[in-house]
Amino acid sequence: MLDKTFEAAAVEPRISKAWDAAEAFRAGRGAAPGADTYTIVIPPPNVTGSLHMGHALNNTLQDILIRLMRMRGRDVLWQPGLDHAGIATQMVVERQMMERQEPNRRDIGRQAFVEKVWTWKAESGGTIVNQLKRLGASCDWSRERFTMDEGLSKAVLKVFVRLYREGLIYKDKRLVNWDPKLLTAISDLEVVQTEVKGHLWHFRYPIDGEVFDPENPATFIVVATTRPETMLGDTAVAVHPEDERYTALVGRKVRLPLVGRLIPIVADEYSDPEKGSGAVKITPAHDFNDFEVGKRHGLAQISVLDVEAQVAVAGNEDFLAGVPASAELDRTVADFHGKDRFTARKLIVARMEEGGFLEKIEPHTHQVPHGDRGGVPIEPYLTDQWYVNAAELAKPAIASVREGRTAFVPKNWEKTYYDWMENIQPWCISRQLWWGHQIPAWYGPDGTVFVAESEAEAYVEAIRHYQGSEATDETFEVTAKLSGIELTRDEDVLDTWFSSALWPFSTLGWPDETPELKRYYPTNVLVTGFDIIFFWVARMMMMGLHFMETEPFSDVYIHALVRDEKGAKMSKSKGNVIDPLELIDEYGADALRFTLAAMAAQGRDIKLATSRVGGYRNFATKLWNAVRFAEMNGCARDAAFDPAAVTETINSWIVTEASKAAADVTEALDAYRFNDAAAAIYRFVWNSFCDWYLELSKPILTGEDGPAKAETRATCAYVIDEILKLLHPFMPFITEELWAATGSWGPARENLLCLTRWPEGPVRASAAADEINWLVDVISEIRSVRAEMGMTPATQVPLVLVGASEKARAWLGTHTAAIQRLARVSEVLTADAAPPQSAQIVMADGIVALPLAGVVDLDAERARLTKEEAKLLDEIGRIDKKLSNEQFVARAPEEVVEEERAKRDGYVERLAKVRAALERLKGD
């Protein structure tokens, strides 16, 4: 006998062990002979990571698809793995070393530090893998990969060298996002825009040839800046070409205060005449937009900050070039060199004010980019880095989507993809770290670079270059020693996204021609978040097409964000983060998974409330109790049962409804409409099966033994099996547990549920379906009227069927007892006209009238409903006025706007019900 309650905490570990013991998730397990493949590569979580709600959603949706396809007999591979997470992992290990009061990484050297990281990885890394298993993720865990493992490292080397030799990787001096705390370039994804209450400083730049007079605007031009410390590197002032205020000044020069450098006034559309004075300072080495302006006008690039964001002007040849010696310049170098950027900012403003160059200071709230790991403002920094010619690689990747070989779901994300890909910039792939794939480039004594897959190959190339000899790999050791050449390897490592861009094929064994690569590439679908369309999806497309000559996946499903119940983005600072592991502990993995699937509507963020998870735990409990009820009533599985041969009306109906549910769930999942699929199985289980079938079949199950009872028992057991199959991708633990338990009530199970075939038969047509659906509608509508009128359960009224067809009259006669019992009506009658003072329900086969005279004060009820209608209209109008106010929508927190919209939806829904109730009372 099933336990009284389902205890997820006890069941889930046991089920996981059963899956592991059966190797249930191994690639190809349970596949039908000659089956097509179905492959998903997991977006590799960071080796430092812990399961957060985004992971929970992402992996739940992948697992639903994987379990579905496995049950449909496909040769399934869900490829798992971890990302080495360069910055995050290096920070974790350095922090650990500091806490243990060990020497820092520079004291112990690169090799020793990297060994420490590998030790940490073996001991503590990859915690998230076990957390994903707790969620129920059915990856082929035997194939787990790591972006720094031997095979993937081999792939990275081959890709880098080939792209370099093809001219698609090169070294260049450009601006990068620089983290002055971590001392490395970082990607845009690692930059967080933070709102800061700062200032806007307006400076007067004297016009060359004019005698500077702070009181005479004709002698200077005003520019504004939020970063005074960068003004030392200004090389121009830009004005809009059509700004008549400055037309006469274009081509003239200004003298840079505190420095003395003469810099031109240039005309460029980057300057906005509507902002500030309409003139902007241009610092090409310290601003991304200014860098582009500088390229257009051939301006010098003068970097005045070092890697730690300290002013570096003493001995700075670029800074001093062309600047006449002066006491002012000497004082500037003495005052500012070596100062932190923010200290220098205050000193520069004071000097500008002292010289009459400060016009005004305004408070200014603006977005300041911060490093997400280092936590300090990042600096656009001019430095030599390695780049990929992304524009060239993007061309075939753009064509793949335009020509339909890869599709985004929802389709609107294709525009985001195109916007980025068609305006793509060179991809900076070097990082100033020690943990990661060290760049395979070696430098000769004269700076010549040799890119090769190994040091030996680099020396062979160097010997050929310097000595012209035909060195080979075999003669390397002898030749290198005799050559006297010494090569130095590039210390940088590759951006983590470089190795993960190869993920769909490197994890399958490329560059080797493995059987797995041949069988499982290309993959079928990528499930990911919108925030990495640029950083990962696009780059996998580029690399897959370049090296495998085909798209890495046919579909890209972009899921939404999981927000808190008010619609606010989850963040630690807001204190609104919901921990999925805590929800699993409290409610079970199945309840969390079903909640996420049920709310995963395409293009709509999920507003997650803990109460929703609790609600779906109740759904699991409902199913458990239904199966327990079936067990207590002898509903055992029958090997000879044929669903097409049932004769009882109620059984024919539920078998038909089960086939419809299977079709609806399958169709929705094939279209990635996870919420529709979840809704379809939920409705069938809770409403059709539990609320109606079990209730309507009780008289048979508790009645005399006979053919009807035997058929109903077998039907009930059959439908439970169908439910478990359909629900398994969403709620794998409880369904696997019930599959095993119900397997003891009849023929032995041939397989675990996860390896059992999905129900994909044709939808049954049945006259019984119409009959029972009519009965369900009648009872449901009567219950609604009773609720609307505030009738107590003890209050019974007659039911009068008016103008009914012969078919409806027959159905009424057949189901009178059920209607009386479930709708709480005193008697069931037929008539040609509705009795006076009746609530009327319009049905397809006639009108159902409930005489309410003496039971409900109809006039008072009309008045109450009319008053409620007016109140609801007022509330809807109030919210509409607020939401039509552009200032409110723009300035109010996003969660507040969402809350107002949710309120409006609730009022509209209630208004429809109130109006329906009024309509029923209209004729009395």
Phi, psi and omega in degrees: 000135176301146174299161181297326182229156176272117180257096185302319184298330180274323186283316189302313178297324181293318179294319179301318179295322179295318177297316180297315182299326181272000186047044188296336186256007180297142181308130178084354182298129177078008182288145175288153179303132179070018185292149172290155179275160172216115187235136169230134171261131181290135169299111191293118178290157178297143178297339178271354195280162170234153184299121172244177189295329176297316175301316184299315178295308184303314184281332174297314181295319176298317183294324177301313180295317182295313180295321177301309184290327176297317179289338177274005174087010178285156175278097193261136168227120168251105187277115179265169175169176183231150176263141184286346171049071188314298185294312185299316182291317179300320179295318181300313183290320178296321178296319179297319178297320180294316181297328179273002180057039177269161176302147181285175188296326181289333177289323185268345178090163188297311185298316181293323180293315180299323176298322177297321180295317179297322177296316178299317182299318180293327184270320190233342184287155174080019176306326185296336180299313178294329178290323176294324177295324177296328178288341180102013183298123186260051175289161169278086187294343177291343183254019183304133180241166181221136186294352176248010180287172188300316183293316180289327176296321177298318179296318181298315180300314183296319181294315181300311184296317181294316180295324178296315182291337177272002179078014182262350169240135183206168178252140183207158175261112181216171174283140175227163168287117184245129177264108184291346178273315181273347178060047178210157169289148177227160181278166178301328181294336181266011178252128180248126178279119183243130179287128183230136174272102183238214182221159173242116182263128179257119183248148175263121175255117183297137177280131181299134180094351177251148175278115186297127177223112182304341181267353184243101182301341180289347184260000182207167174235139184262130174237156180238148181210151173261356184225076182304330184298338181276350185298338178298337181258013179298139176233004176190166167238132182251141174229157181288140182301333183258010179276102186298340180297331188242004184307318183288342183269342181300128182100340175279178182235159172239157178261123184289118180302151178071347183240309183099000180290133175274125183231145186281156168264118185245153177264122181209138183292349177299327180288133181257114182298339183276347183257130176055227181276350184089355177247137180233143175284143181243119181235083189303332183272001184223016179203133184295319178292319178297326179301317180291320176299317180300320179295321181295329185249008177064037183276153176292150178250107186246111179270127183242007175237148177266190185295338179262015179062037172255148181296130181231088182240336179293124180073010181276103186299320180295321181292321186273344185301124175076004181264122181294144178297141179199160177296325180297316180296316180300319181293321179299313180298316181293321184287323193252333185301132178084356181277143173302149186304322184280329173293316180298324180304311181296319182293321180294317179299319179296318179294320179296320178293319180299324182271002180082013184266353180267114180275311179195164175234129179242143171295142187209114175268125183210170180272126179243123181290131177239150172286131184290338179264310182288329177080007180246159178302134178278160178242131165296123190229132181273116185204160176281126179218166175270141183227153170254138175284080185293329182300321180288316180292336183287336187303306178293332180290325175294315181299324181301320181281317180299324184267004171084010179283334170231132183240140174266139175232120355294154187296333184298341179288345177298324179298317177300317179299311180296316182304320182280314185294326183278351176235030189290143178258163174306140184266114178284117186248001181260145178226143184269064182234174174251338181263116181150186178279110181294136185298130184277062179229133179238144184249134177278177182302331181261010178091356177299136184259138178237114181258123183206166183282346179210163177298323180300314180295325179296319179294322178300315179295321181295318180297317178298321183291313186276327187243348178073007182279157181268066178291150176233167179301323185293327183263011187303309189301314181292313184296319182297319181293323182282336187288329184075007180277137176236122180256147177241127183281144174302131184279343184288160173244169181276147171309136180306325182294341179294312180289324181287342175294340181265000191308315185296334180247332179293326180291342180263007172111351178302140018274359176285150179273078183275156176300324181294320179297317181294324186274318192256358175250136003283162180276174185267310184216145171249128178250119185203175179268158184294335188289347179242023173303317182285311193283333184235305184302308183299321183287326173295322177299313181300310185290320179298316180292324183287319186260333180252351177061025173204158182296143182285342179203153181270329180234145172237108179267119181259112179270165185273182176275150169264117180251176176282178189296341178265001179092005180277145176293136182288135176206149180297324182294328179279344181070024182247019179288132177255123182273117181298329180292325176293322177294321177296318178300320186275318188245345184098152181295323182300316182296319179294314181300313183294323178300311182296318179294317182295335183258000185274063176283139182301129175077009182233125179296152180268123175260100191265122173246140179303328181298330178294320179295318176300323179296321180281340168295322176298326176297316177299319178297320178301314179297314180303314181293325178295317179293322177297319176300317179299319179298315182294338180257018172071028182277074183270151179293143182236118183297334182269003185294132178239109183299336181283348186257004182293148183243333179293137183304312183296325180286320177298321179297312185290327177294320177296314180297325178295319180292324176294318180298318179299317180295318181295316180295315181297313180299318181294316181292324177297334179260010181060030175263074187299322181294322178292321178296315179297319180296321181295314181287326177298311180301316182295314183292307187287311186275296187298311186277301187289309186285324187253306184297310182296324181291315182288335181270354181304315179301327178286313184295330181262002181270198182291148175295150179165184182303320182297317181292318180297316180296319181294319177300312182294322179296315180302315180296319179297314182294324175300318177300316180296320178299314182298321178295311183293327184273344187303314180301331181273317186231075190292328187286307182294325181290321177295322178295315180290327176299315179294317182295314181288344176294343180272359182260013181182213180302147181296145176290140179277334186210164165299156179300321183296344179249011181269149184291141178289142178286112183227029177287171178291155176291127181284141172259136184207130175295330180298329180298317179299318183296311183288325177295323175298315180299315180299317180297317181299310182296319181296316181294319178297318178298320179297316179298316180301318180293316180299323183273359178069031181282137179285158179302331182284342182283124179242141177229157177286160174246130178239120178268118188251131175060036185278152175287166178299322180298316180294322178298320179295316179298319180300317179296320181295323190248021181305313183298319180294319180296316181297319183288316189268335179258356180055057174248148186282324179204164182236122185230166172235153180201166178272339179221151181288138176298155177297157178052052179246148166272128187246136180241117181277120179246168180296330184244036178130181181251132174263119181248137177243102178298123185246006179301128180082352180255314181231137174282099188295322179297316179295323181293318176300316181297318181297314182293322178296319179294319180293322178300314180297319180296318180295320178297322177298315181296317179296318178298319179298315181291320179301320179296318181293316183287339177277353177277107185300325181294320178297312182297323183284323188263331183291147175305145184305321182293330179290318178297316179297322180296320177296319179295321179294319177300315181299316179302319179295318179295319180296318179297316179293322179300320179299321180290319179297317180293324176296320179294318177297322180298322180294332183265001189297322187277357187255000000 
